[in-house]
């Protein structure tokens, strides 16, 4: 269960055998089983919920996502009848994460213990949402070594500062566009497709550096691959339930993207003086640039194989 701004997202994951039993209990409708079995109350008032989606989960298992409107309140009670409605002896692990991903509660439920109480008083108010999601975006880009390597490889092949500005701007516009579309649920591309393409983009830039050497601008290539990287960024917000239900998404999305941009610009500002120093010494560049480009190609190829197979 994920506490998000304006909503609470509950994801019920069932093994294949349990999913068949659950569907049978509710007349063949697994979503109806989840909606009937899970109840949320905030300060004693029941929260309205809807079925968001139903999809396969792992080895033929099933996953149902429910979205509840989050009102104001401090004491969340989660009531689940899932173990009672499945075969005898079942237990259910309930994990509750806060707005910024912090684990608030975790408990094993069974036919006797059916409720979890969660204190939401420490959950961030609206004024601190900006800080939390800006920090999340900053952390995501600084810990996303594939995104950073892609950016560094792009800068390696540029001669002028104007080319750096165009390249970073193209990357910003492209990934902001697809990040928004993905989080809003308007475009859905599975991570199994996105992650190998991100690795392929790194290989492509490394190869272009080896073949073409230095160029004045490469914003078109950057924009094309930046669209794919945006779907990669979206995963961090989707894991927190941002975008599910379609409300209260603008502020988290904007601040997360701002954090990503701050980290990206910070890295570019650190890397560019080193590259300018390298560009000012042609003899040194001739020796080092190809080595760096080959390292980029090898790293991208490793990730490509790992993420594909």
Secondary structure as GFF3:
##gff-version 3
##sequence-region A 1 309
A	DSSP	beta_strand	2	4	.	.	.	ID=ss1
A	DSSP	beta_strand	7	14	.	.	.	ID=ss2
A	DSSP	alpha_helix	16	25	.	.	.	ID=ss3
A	DSSP	alpha_helix	30	37	.	.	.	ID=ss4
A	DSSP	beta_strand	38	42	.	.	.	ID=ss5
A	DSSP	beta_strand	45	46	.	.	.	ID=ss6
A	DSSP	beta_strand	49	57	.	.	.	ID=ss7
A	DSSP	beta_strand	61	69	.	.	.	ID=ss8
A	DSSP	beta_strand	75	80	.	.	.	ID=ss9
A	DSSP	alpha_helix	82	85	.	.	.	ID=ss10
A	DSSP	beta_strand	92	97	.	.	.	ID=ss11
A	DSSP	beta_strand	103	109	.	.	.	ID=ss12
A	DSSP	beta_strand	115	119	.	.	.	ID=ss13
A	DSSP	alpha_helix	126	142	.	.	.	ID=ss14
A	DSSP	alpha_helix	145	156	.	.	.	ID=ss15
A	DSSP	alpha_helix	161	183	.	.	.	ID=ss16
A	DSSP	alpha_helix	191	212	.	.	.	ID=ss17
A	DSSP	alpha_helix	219	238	.	.	.	ID=ss18
A	DSSP	alpha_helix	250	279	.	.	.	ID=ss19
A	DSSP	alpha_helix	282	308	.	.	.	ID=ss20
###
